[in-house]
């Protein structure tokens, strides 16, 4: 991320130095946030898991399914007609798919079976979990530096 490296804000205390290191360049504040990403196991392989508290439902891109799951279309269940929209416009739903997800954890893995709406015209690199999944499984996200997730 671009940082302001001017010397006009000299550090006087440790707290000031910490603040200085994480201050984004003026006008680039929107880049300061990061997605809540983690790796999960699906079909004995590692895949990215993106938790989006602003998404209404959990989705996966047809593009991603084509490249990582060769027989995914056999698992597809038709969805009711529903409009899916993003900031860039409407998205076309092609069905719903259920995938068993294993979340690795040091005290025992967690196995979940969420459903995802497969979308034809998006290129998300992984599975995006929306608020439907978070409410169904009681996931809490604490937005601190280490992004703690509680299930």
C-alpha positions as a Markdown table, in Angstrom:
| # | Residue | x | y | z |
|---|---|---|---|---|
| 1 | Unk | 0.0 | 0.0 | 0.0 |
| 2 | Unk | 1.4 | 3.5 | -0.8 |
| 3 | Unk | 2.6 | 5.3 | 2.3 |
| 4 | Unk | 3.3 | 8.9 | 2.9 |
| 5 | Unk | 7.1 | 9.0 | 3.5 |
| 6 | Unk | 7.5 | 12.7 | 4.2 |
| 7 | Unk | 9.6 | 13.7 | 7.3 |
| 8 | Unk | 7.2 | 16.5 | 8.4 |
| 9 | Unk | 5.6 | 14.1 | 11.0 |
| 10 | Unk | 8.6 | 13.2 | 13.1 |
| 11 | Unk | 7.9 | 10.5 | 15.7 |
| 12 | Unk | 8.2 | 11.5 | 19.4 |
| 13 | Unk | 6.7 | 8.5 | 21.1 |
| 14 | Unk | 6.4 | 4.8 | 20.3 |
| 15 | Unk | 2.6 | 5.2 | 19.9 |
| 16 | Unk | 3.2 | 7.9 | 17.3 |
| 17 | Unk | 5.6 | 5.7 | 15.4 |
| 18 | Unk | 3.0 | 2.9 | 15.3 |
| 19 | Unk | 0.4 | 5.3 | 14.0 |
| 20 | Unk | 2.8 | 6.7 | 11.4 |
| 21 | Unk | 3.5 | 3.2 | 10.0 |
| 22 | Unk | -0.1 | 2.3 | 9.3 |
| 23 | Unk | -1.3 | 5.7 | 8.0 |
| 24 | Unk | -2.2 | 5.4 | 4.3 |
| 25 | Unk | -1.3 | 8.1 | 1.8 |
| 26 | Unk | -4.0 | 10.9 | 1.6 |
| 27 | Unk | -6.5 | 9.8 | -1.0 |
| 28 | Unk | -5.6 | 6.1 | -0.8 |
| 29 | Unk | -7.5 | 5.4 | 2.4 |
| 30 | Unk | -9.9 | 3.1 | 0.6 |
| 31 | Unk | -7.0 | 0.6 | 0.1 |
| 32 | Unk | -6.4 | 0.3 | 3.8 |
| 33 | Unk | -9.0 | -2.4 | 4.4 |
| 34 | Unk | -8.4 | -6.1 | 3.6 |
| 35 | Unk | -10.7 | -8.9 | 2.9 |
| 36 | Unk | -11.2 | -11.6 | 5.5 |
| 37 | Unk | -9.6 | -14.5 | 3.6 |
| 38 | Unk | -8.6 | -18.0 | 4.8 |
| 39 | Unk | -7.8 | -21.3 | 3.3 |
| 40 | Unk | -10.3 | -24.2 | 3.6 |
| 41 | Unk | -10.3 | -27.8 | 2.3 |
| 42 | Unk | -12.9 | -28.7 | -0.4 |
| 43 | Unk | -12.7 | -32.1 | -2.1 |
| 44 | Unk | -9.3 | -32.8 | -0.5 |
| 45 | Unk | -7.8 | -29.6 | -2.0 |
| 46 | Unk | -7.1 | -26.2 | -0.6 |
| 47 | Unk | -9.3 | -23.3 | -1.8 |
| 48 | Unk | -9.6 | -19.6 | -0.8 |
| 49 | Unk | -12.5 | -18.7 | 1.4 |
| 50 | Unk | -13.6 | -15.0 | 1.4 |
| 51 | Unk | -15.9 | -13.8 | 4.1 |
| 52 | Unk | -18.0 | -10.8 | 3.0 |
| 53 | Unk | -20.3 | -9.3 | 5.6 |
| 54 | Unk | -21.7 | -7.0 | 2.9 |
| 55 | Unk | -22.9 | -9.8 | 0.6 |
| 56 | Unk | -26.5 | -11.0 | 0.8 |
| 57 | Unk | -25.7 | -14.6 | -0.1 |
| 58 | Unk | -22.8 | -17.0 | -0.6 |
| 59 | Unk | -21.6 | -17.2 | -4.2 |
| 60 | Unk | -19.0 | -18.9 | -6.4 |
| 61 | Unk | -18.1 | -18.0 | -10.0 |
| 62 | Unk | -18.7 | -20.4 | -12.9 |
| 63 | Unk | -15.1 | -19.6 | -14.0 |
| 64 | Unk | -13.7 | -20.8 | -10.7 |
| 65 | Unk | -15.8 | -24.0 | -10.7 |
| 66 | Unk | -14.7 | -24.8 | -14.3 |
| 67 | Unk | -11.1 | -24.6 | -13.4 |
| 68 | Unk | -11.1 | -26.5 | -10.1 |
| 69 | Unk | -14.1 | -28.9 | -10.1 |
| 70 | Unk | -14.5 | -30.7 | -13.4 |
| 71 | Unk | -17.9 | -32.4 | -12.6 |
| 72 | Unk | -19.5 | -29.5 | -10.8 |
| 73 | Unk | -22.5 | -29.2 | -13.2 |
| 74 | Unk | -23.8 | -32.6 | -12.1 |
| 75 | Unk | -24.1 | -31.2 | -8.6 |
| 76 | Unk | -26.0 | -28.1 | -9.7 |
| 77 | Unk | -29.5 | -27.5 | -8.3 |
| 78 | Unk | -31.7 | -25.0 | -10.2 |
| 79 | Unk | -32.5 | -21.8 | -8.3 |
| 80 | Unk | -35.7 | -19.7 | -8.3 |
| 81 | Unk | -35.6 | -16.6 | -10.4 |
| 82 | Unk | -33.8 | -14.0 | -8.4 |
| 83 | Unk | -32.0 | -10.8 | -9.3 |
| 84 | Unk | -28.4 | -10.7 | -8.3 |
| 85 | Unk | -26.7 | -7.3 | -8.4 |
| 86 | Unk | -23.2 | -6.0 | -7.8 |
| 87 | Unk | -21.6 | -2.6 | -8.1 |
| 88 | Unk | -20.8 | -3.3 | -11.7 |
| 89 | Unk | -24.3 | -4.4 | -12.7 |
| 90 | Unk | -26.6 | -7.5 | -12.8 |
| 91 | Unk | -25.2 | -11.0 | -12.4 |
| 92 | Unk | -26.7 | -14.2 | -13.9 |
| 93 | Unk | -27.5 | -17.1 | -11.6 |
| 94 | Unk | -27.0 | -20.6 | -13.1 |
| 95 | Unk | -28.0 | -22.6 | -10.0 |
| 96 | Unk | -27.0 | -23.6 | -6.5 |
| 97 | Unk | -24.2 | -25.9 | -5.5 |
| 98 | Unk | -23.5 | -27.5 | -2.1 |
| 99 | Unk | -19.9 | -28.1 | -1.2 |
| 100 | Unk | -18.5 | -29.8 | 1.9 |
| 101 | Unk | -16.0 | -27.4 | 3.5 |
| 102 | Unk | -13.4 | -28.4 | 6.1 |
| 103 | Unk | -12.0 | -25.5 | 8.1 |
| 104 | Unk | -8.6 | -26.5 | 9.6 |
| 105 | Unk | -8.2 | -25.8 | 13.2 |
| 106 | Unk | -5.5 | -26.7 | 15.8 |
| 107 | Unk | -8.2 | -28.1 | 18.2 |
| 108 | Unk | -10.1 | -30.1 | 15.6 |
| 109 | Unk | -11.3 | -29.4 | 12.1 |
| 110 | Unk | -14.8 | -28.0 | 11.5 |
| 111 | Unk | -16.9 | -29.6 | 8.7 |
| 112 | Unk | -19.7 | -27.5 | 7.1 |
| 113 | Unk | -22.1 | -28.0 | 4.2 |
| 114 | Unk | -23.0 | -24.6 | 2.9 |
| 115 | Unk | -24.7 | -23.8 | -0.4 |
| 116 | Unk | -23.4 | -21.3 | -3.0 |
| 117 | Unk | -25.2 | -19.6 | -5.8 |
| 118 | Unk | -23.2 | -20.2 | -9.0 |
| 119 | Unk | -22.9 | -17.0 | -11.1 |
| 120 | Unk | -22.1 | -17.0 | -14.8 |
| 121 | Unk | -20.6 | -13.6 | -15.2 |
| 122 | Unk | -18.2 | -13.0 | -12.3 |
| 123 | Unk | -14.6 | -14.0 | -11.7 |
| 124 | Unk | -14.3 | -14.3 | -8.0 |
| 125 | Unk | -11.2 | -16.4 | -7.1 |
| 126 | Unk | -12.6 | -18.7 | -4.5 |
| 127 | Unk | -15.8 | -19.1 | -2.5 |
| 128 | Unk | -17.4 | -16.0 | -1.2 |
| 129 | Unk | -19.4 | -16.4 | 2.0 |
| 130 | Unk | -22.2 | -13.9 | 2.6 |
| 131 | Unk | -24.4 | -13.0 | 5.5 |
| 132 | Unk | -26.7 | -16.0 | 4.8 |
| 133 | Unk | -23.9 | -18.4 | 5.8 |
| 134 | Unk | -22.8 | -16.3 | 8.7 |
| 135 | Unk | -26.3 | -16.3 | 10.2 |
| 136 | Unk | -26.9 | -20.0 | 9.5 |
| 137 | Unk | -23.7 | -21.1 | 11.2 |
| 138 | Unk | -23.4 | -18.2 | 13.8 |
| 139 | Unk | -20.1 | -16.8 | 12.5 |
| 140 | Unk | -18.8 | -13.7 | 14.3 |
| 141 | Unk | -16.1 | -11.6 | 12.8 |
| 142 | Unk | -14.0 | -9.4 | 15.0 |
| 143 | Unk | -12.3 | -6.8 | 12.9 |
| 144 | Unk | -9.1 | -6.3 | 14.9 |
| 145 | Unk | -5.6 | -6.5 | 13.4 |
| 146 | Unk | -5.6 | -10.3 | 13.3 |
| 147 | Unk | -9.3 | -10.6 | 12.1 |
| 148 | Unk | -10.6 | -13.2 | 14.6 |
| 149 | Unk | -13.4 | -15.4 | 13.3 |
| 150 | Unk | -15.6 | -17.4 | 15.8 |
| 151 | Unk | -17.9 | -20.2 | 14.7 |
